[in-house]
Amino acid sequence: MKYLSAFLLFCILTSCQITETININPDGSGNIEVYSLQDENSMVQIGRQNFSSERFIDTTFVFRDYIKKYQETFVKFLKEDQLIFQEHANVKMQIKVDPIQVEHFNIVSSDFKKIEEVPNLYESLSLANSLKENFPIARKSYKINYRFDGTTFKRGVIILDQEKFEEDKKMVDQRKKWYAKYKVIQSYTLHYTFPRKIKSVSNEKAILSEDKKSLSLEFQLSDCLQNPEMTNLEVVLELKGFH
């Protein structure tokens, strides 16, 4: 499972396309998915030319099964760390590396009854790695908070560790300057679908679907890593029964 941490680090520092998809049902339940794809053409540009030598991997698991499988390791963690693992119990993960078909991606997803219950899916893979390898948990310096009251949807970034956040920004800035000479793909796309038509969106760059129930919003990944709050979003839906 050590490839998990390597994949995450490579995604952050090089070429990656991340798509966050949320589908919300009329009762407020739904599904959230984070899909991360490495772009082979970009990797070749920066010198990752031995992709074909990597071993084939295609694994899917649910975090709760990981907790059971590595129970001996799980009980060694502090109680507060065990609670963090438990928060991700229902998260499903898939990692695929296919050197023949040139595929390298991971998918992290979770169903929810209320979107407020969704854990930080951007930590799920690293938490799984920590559990299997008995590594200390490395938390992200910020988390994404979701809210939906039936009419208004809010996506907001909360900084948890300002000092670590500033260090992370410096690292991203250094890597961003280094990769500027290459034509690499670093996209971060939000794609959300709601149970009713969208009345307004706080970000004017959002593109609405023809039926106005979905939106897409794209950013430069490196920009988001330096300033995650730029992805904050508020979506207001039309009132029920409105014509």
C-alpha positions as CSV (number, residue, x, y, z in Angstrom):
1,M,0.0,0.0,0.0
2,K,3.0,2.3,0.0
3,Y,2.1,3.3,-3.5
4,L,-0.9,5.2,-2.0
5,S,1.3,7.8,-0.4
6,A,3.5,8.0,-3.5
7,F,0.5,8.5,-5.7
8,L,-0.9,11.3,-3.5
9,L,2.4,13.1,-3.4
10,F,2.9,12.8,-7.2
11,C,-0.7,14.0,-7.8
12,I,-0.1,17.1,-5.7
13,L,3.3,18.0,-7.1
14,T,2.9,17.1,-10.8
15,S,0.2,16.6,-13.3
16,C,-3.2,15.6,-12.1
17,Q,-6.9,16.0,-13.0
18,I,-9.2,16.0,-10.0
19,T,-12.9,16.0,-10.3
20,E,-15.2,16.3,-7.3
21,T,-18.7,15.2,-8.1
22,I,-21.7,15.6,-5.8
23,N,-25.3,14.4,-6.4
24,I,-28.0,15.5,-4.0
25,N,-31.4,13.9,-3.9
26,P,-34.7,15.6,-2.9
27,D,-34.5,14.3,0.6
28,G,-30.9,15.6,1.1
29,S,-29.2,12.3,0.7
30,G,-26.7,11.6,-2.1
31,N,-23.2,10.6,-3.1
32,I,-19.9,12.4,-3.3
33,E,-16.9,11.2,-5.4
34,V,-13.4,12.5,-5.8
35,Y,-11.7,11.2,-9.0
36,S,-7.9,11.8,-9.4
37,L,-6.3,11.0,-12.7
38,Q,-2.6,11.3,-13.7
39,D,-2.0,12.5,-17.2
40,E,0.6,10.3,-19.0
41,N,1.6,12.9,-21.6
42,S,2.4,15.3,-18.8
43,M,4.4,12.7,-16.8
44,V,6.5,11.9,-19.9
45,Q,7.4,15.7,-20.2
46,I,8.7,15.9,-16.6
47,G,10.8,12.7,-17.0
48,R,8.5,10.0,-15.7
49,Q,9.1,7.8,-18.7
50,N,9.2,4.4,-17.0
51,F,5.5,4.1,-16.5
52,S,5.4,0.9,-18.4
53,S,7.7,-0.7,-15.9
54,E,5.1,-0.3,-13.0
55,R,3.2,-3.3,-11.8
56,F,-0.5,-3.7,-12.5
57,I,-2.8,-2.6,-9.6
58,D,-6.6,-2.7,-9.5
59,T,-7.9,-2.7,-6.0
60,T,-11.2,-1.6,-4.4
61,F,-12.0,-1.6,-0.7
62,V,-14.2,0.0,1.9
63,F,-12.5,1.6,4.9
64,R,-14.4,-0.3,7.5
65,D,-13.0,-3.6,6.0
66,Y,-9.6,-2.1,6.3
67,I,-10.1,-1.4,10.0
68,K,-11.2,-5.0,10.5
69,K,-8.3,-6.4,8.5
70,Y,-5.7,-4.3,10.3
71,Q,-7.4,-4.4,13.8
72,E,-4.1,-5.2,15.5
73,T,-2.6,-2.0,14.1
74,F,-5.8,0.0,14.7
75,V,-5.9,-0.6,18.4
76,K,-2.3,0.8,18.7
77,F,-3.4,4.2,17.7
78,L,-4.6,6.9,20.1
79,K,-8.3,7.0,20.7
80,E,-8.6,10.3,18.9
81,D,-6.9,8.8,15.9
82,Q,-9.2,5.8,16.0
83,L,-12.1,8.1,15.8
84,I,-10.7,9.7,12.7
85,F,-10.5,6.3,11.1
86,Q,-14.0,5.5,12.1
87,E,-15.3,8.7,10.5
88,H,-14.1,7.2,7.1
89,A,-15.7,3.8,7.8
90,N,-18.2,4.1,4.9
91,V,-15.7,5.5,2.4
92,K,-15.1,3.4,-0.7
93,M,-11.7,3.6,-2.5
94,Q,-10.4,2.3,-5.8
95,I,-6.8,2.5,-7.0
96,K,-5.8,1.5,-10.5
97,V,-2.5,1.4,-12.3
98,D,-2.5,-0.2,-15.7
99,P,0.9,0.3,-17.5
100,I,-0.4,-1.4,-20.6
101,Q,-3.5,0.8,-21.1
102,V,-1.6,3.7,-19.5
103,E,-4.2,4.3,-16.8
104,H,-3.3,5.7,-13.3
105,F,-6.2,6.9,-11.2
106,N,-7.9,6.7,-7.8
107,I,-11.6,7.1,-6.9
108,V,-12.7,7.9,-3.3
109,S,-16.5,8.0,-2.8
110,S,-19.1,7.9,-0.1
111,D,-22.9,7.8,0.1
112,F,-24.5,10.2,2.7
113,K,-27.9,10.8,4.3
114,K,-26.8,14.4,5.0
115,I,-23.9,16.0,3.3
116,E,-22.8,17.5,6.6
117,E,-21.8,14.0,7.6
118,V,-19.2,13.6,4.8
119,P,-15.6,13.2,6.1
120,N,-12.6,14.7,4.4
121,L,-12.3,12.4,1.4
122,Y,-9.0,14.0,0.5
123,E,-7.5,12.3,3.5
124,S,-9.0,8.9,3.1
125,L,-6.2,7.3,1.0
126,S,-3.4,8.6,3.3
127,L,-5.4,7.4,6.3
128,A,-5.7,3.9,4.8
129,N,-1.9,4.0,4.2
130,S,-1.2,5.0,7.8
131,L,-3.4,2.2,9.1
132,K,-1.8,-0.5,7.0
133,E,1.8,0.6,7.4
134,N,1.3,1.8,11.0
135,F,2.5,5.3,10.1
136,P,1.6,8.4,12.1
137,I,-1.5,10.1,10.8
138,A,-0.6,13.2,8.7
139,R,-3.7,15.5,8.6
140,K,-4.3,18.1,6.0
141,S,-3.9,21.7,7.0
142,Y,-7.5,22.4,6.0
143,K,-10.8,20.7,5.4
144,I,-13.8,21.2,3.1
145,N,-17.1,21.8,4.9
146,Y,-20.4,21.2,3.1
147,R,-23.9,22.4,4.1
148,F,-27.3,22.0,2.5
149,D,-30.6,23.1,4.1
150,G,-32.8,22.0,1.2
151,T,-32.5,25.3,-0.7
152,T,-29.0,26.7,-0.2
153,F,-25.8,24.6,-0.7
154,K,-22.5,25.9,0.7
155,R,-19.0,24.6,0.2
156,G,-16.4,26.3,2.4
157,V,-12.8,25.7,3.3
158,I,-11.7,25.8,6.9
159,I,-8.0,26.2,7.8
160,L,-7.1,23.8,10.6
161,D,-3.4,24.5,10.9
162,Q,-2.3,27.9,9.7
163,E,1.5,27.2,10.1
164,K,1.3,24.0,8.2
165,F,-0.9,25.7,5.6
166,E,1.7,28.4,5.0
167,E,4.5,25.7,4.6
168,D,2.3,23.8,2.1
169,K,1.7,27.0,0.1
170,K,5.5,27.6,-0.1
171,M,6.1,24.0,-1.3
172,V,3.4,24.3,-4.0
173,D,4.7,27.6,-5.1
174,Q,8.2,26.2,-5.6
175,R,6.9,23.2,-7.6
176,K,4.6,25.4,-9.6
177,K,7.6,27.6,-10.7
178,W,9.6,24.5,-11.6
179,Y,6.7,22.9,-13.7
180,A,6.0,26.2,-15.5
181,K,8.4,25.2,-18.3
182,Y,6.2,22.2,-19.1
183,K,2.7,21.9,-20.6
184,V,1.3,19.8,-17.8
185,I,-2.4,19.3,-17.0
186,Q,-3.4,20.4,-13.5
187,S,-7.2,20.8,-13.4
188,Y,-9.6,20.8,-10.5
189,T,-13.3,20.5,-11.5
190,L,-16.4,20.6,-9.4
191,H,-19.5,19.0,-10.8
192,Y,-22.6,19.2,-8.7
193,T,-26.2,18.1,-9.4
194,F,-29.2,19.2,-7.3
195,P,-32.8,18.1,-7.0
196,R,-34.2,21.4,-8.3
197,K,-33.2,24.1,-10.7
198,I,-30.4,26.5,-9.7
199,K,-31.5,30.0,-9.0
200,S,-28.0,31.6,-8.4
201,V,-24.4,30.6,-8.0
202,S,-21.8,32.7,-6.1
203,N,-19.0,32.0,-8.7
204,E,-19.8,33.6,-12.1
205,K,-17.6,31.2,-13.9
206,A,-19.8,28.2,-13.1
207,I,-21.5,26.7,-16.1
208,L,-25.0,25.4,-15.7
209,S,-26.5,22.5,-17.5
210,E,-29.4,22.9,-19.9
211,D,-32.0,21.8,-17.3
212,K,-30.2,24.2,-14.7
213,K,-30.0,21.4,-12.2
214,S,-26.3,20.8,-12.5
215,L,-23.2,23.0,-12.6
216,S,-19.5,22.6,-13.5
217,L,-16.7,24.8,-12.3
218,E,-13.0,24.4,-13.2
219,F,-9.9,25.7,-11.6
220,Q,-6.1,25.3,-11.9
221,L,-5.1,22.7,-9.4
222,S,-2.0,24.4,-8.2
223,D,-3.9,27.7,-7.7
224,C,-6.4,25.8,-5.5
225,L,-3.6,24.2,-3.4
226,Q,-2.2,27.7,-2.8
227,N,-5.5,29.3,-2.1
228,P,-8.2,26.6,-1.4
229,E,-10.7,29.2,-0.3
230,M,-11.1,30.2,-4.0
231,T,-13.2,27.1,-4.3
232,N,-15.8,28.3,-1.8
233,L,-19.2,28.2,-3.3
234,E,-22.8,29.0,-2.5
235,V,-25.7,27.7,-4.7
236,V,-29.3,28.7,-4.2
237,L,-32.0,26.6,-5.6
238,E,-35.5,27.6,-6.8
239,L,-38.1,27.2,-4.1
240,K,-40.2,24.1,-4.1
241,G,-43.3,24.4,-6.3
242,F,-41.8,27.4,-8.0
243,H,-42.7,27.7,-11.7
